[in-house]
Amino acid sequence: MRIFLWLVGGLSVGAGIVSIALFGFQQPAGDVATSFAIYGYDALPDLQIMPLGYAGFLMVLTGAALMIRSNATAWKETGGY
């Protein structure tokens, strides 16, 4: 069971980080290069978190909780090391 929790937690954290990095944030003008042409500045103050960004944060937290839970009693098996 511990290996299963570790694998699911690791996959969840990895998928969450990819989701946050690729689809998590967006500017109203699109890419930074196009926001200069439209707004005259980089539009970073107008940065928005998209629904996939929230899902990514939830996946990272869930995966971290699963990995922490799977390692909670590992010290008993190793004699404290």
VENURQUI-V507562 format. One record per residue. N is the residue number from 0. RES is the residue in one small letter. SS is DSSP state (H for helix, E for strand, - for the rest). PHI is phi in radians with two decimals (* if undefined). NEAR is the number of other ideal C-beta (glycine too) atoms within 10 Angstrom. Layout:
n: (N:N)
res: (RES:RES)
ss: (SS:SS)
phi: (PHI:PHI)
near: (NEAR:NEAR)
This chain:
n: (0:1:2:3:4:5:6:7:8:9:10:11:12:13:14:15:16:17:18:19:20:21:22:23:24:25:26:27:28:29:30:31:32:33:34:35:36:37:38:39:40:41:42:43:44:45:46:47:48:49:50:51:52:53:54:55:56:57:58:59:60:61:62:63:64:65:66:67:68:69:70:71:72:73:74:75:76:77:78:79:80)
res: (m:r:i:f:l:w:l:v:g:g:l:s:v:g:a:g:i:v:s:i:a:l:f:g:f:q:q:p:a:g:d:v:a:t:s:f:a:i:y:g:y:d:a:l:p:d:l:q:i:m:p:l:g:y:a:g:f:l:m:v:l:t:g:a:a:l:m:i:r:s:n:a:t:a:w:k:e:t:g:g:y)
ss: (-:H:H:H:H:H:H:H:H:H:H:H:H:H:H:H:H:H:H:H:H:H:H:-:E:E:-:-:-:-:-:H:H:H:H:H:H:H:H:-:-:-:-:H:H:H:-:E:E:-:H:H:H:H:H:H:H:H:H:H:H:H:H:H:H:H:H:H:H:H:-:-:-:H:H:H:H:H:-:-:-)
phi: (*:-1.11:-1.14:-1.07:-1.08:-1.08:-1.15:-1.12:-1.12:-1.14:-1.14:-1.15:-1.11:-1.09:-1.15:-1.15:-1.15:-1.12:-1.09:-1.15:-1.18:-1.60:-2.19:-1.42:-2.22:-2.64:-1.74:-1.11:-1.61:1.72:-1.18:-1.07:-1.09:-1.40:-1.24:-1.08:-1.22:-1.48:-1.71:1.55:-2.55:-1.39:1.09:-1.14:-1.11:-1.67:-1.11:-2.11:-1.59:-1.51:-1.00:-1.21:-1.21:-1.12:-1.11:-1.12:-1.09:-1.14:-1.14:-1.14:-1.12:-1.13:-1.12:-1.12:-1.11:-1.13:-1.21:-1.14:-1.12:-1.22:-1.77:-1.11:-1.98:-1.13:-1.16:-1.21:-1.39:-1.77:1.33:1.66:-1.86)
near: (6:13:8:10:17:16:13:15:20:15:13:20:19:13:15:23:16:13:20:20:11:11:14:20:15:15:18:11:17:11:10:11:9:12:18:13:8:12:13:8:11:14:18:10:7:13:11:10:13:14:9:17:19:13:16:24:16:13:21:18:13:15:22:15:13:20:18:11:13:19:13:10:9:9:10:8:9:7:6:6:5)
